[in-house]
Amino acid sequence: MEKNETVITECFKCGTRYENHFSASPCCKSIVIKVDKNGTRTTITFLSTLSKSHSQSEEKEAMVNAV
């Protein structure tokens, strides 16, 4: 069974925090900071390195196919 892991990230530029958010706002397009459960910043990473959940991938594919 697949473990459902919540990834919390913070925009490097504006500081907005997201939970499992991989389609960032215009300001949060590349570099983000991963945040642990306690709200402590852990690592700086590129948004593209984070894996999308299965439902988000399907949702994006459905949007592309609808156009």
N, C-alpha and C positions, 0 to 999 in steps of 0.2 A: 504494500500500500504506500502511496506517495505521501510524504510529509508536507503539510501546508505551512510553509515558512513565511512569516511576515518580514519584509525588508523595509526598514525605515531609512529614508535618505533626506538630506538637507541640501538645498541649493547652495552652492559655493558662493554665489553672487548675492542673492537676496535673503538667504537664511530661511526660506519657507521649507517646512518639513512635510514629507509625503509618506504615506504608508502604501507599499506596493504600487507606486506611481512611476511608470516608465515612459509616459508620453508627457514630457515636461513642458512647462510654460516657456514662452520665448526666451526668457532670461536664463532658464535652467536647462540648456540644451546639451551640455557636454560634461562638465566636471561637477560631481556631487560628493557629499560626505556621507558615509554610512554612519548610522546612529544605533547604539545598542538599546536594550529594553529600558535602561535607566536614563536615557536621554543623553548619554555621553558620546561625544564624537569619537569614532574609532578609526576610520581610514578614508582617505580621499581616493575616489575612483572615477572612471569615466562612465557616464550613463549607459553607453553602448555595451559595457561589459556585464551589466546586470541582466539576468535571464528574465524573460517575460513569463508570466503564468500562462497556463494553457488557455484559459478563458479569454485573456487579453489578446493572445495571438489570434484566436478564432474570431474575436470581435473585430479586430483590425482587418482580417481577411474578408469578413462579411461586408465591411464598409467599402473595401476596395472592389469587391465583386458587385456591389450594388450600383456602383457608378458607371 
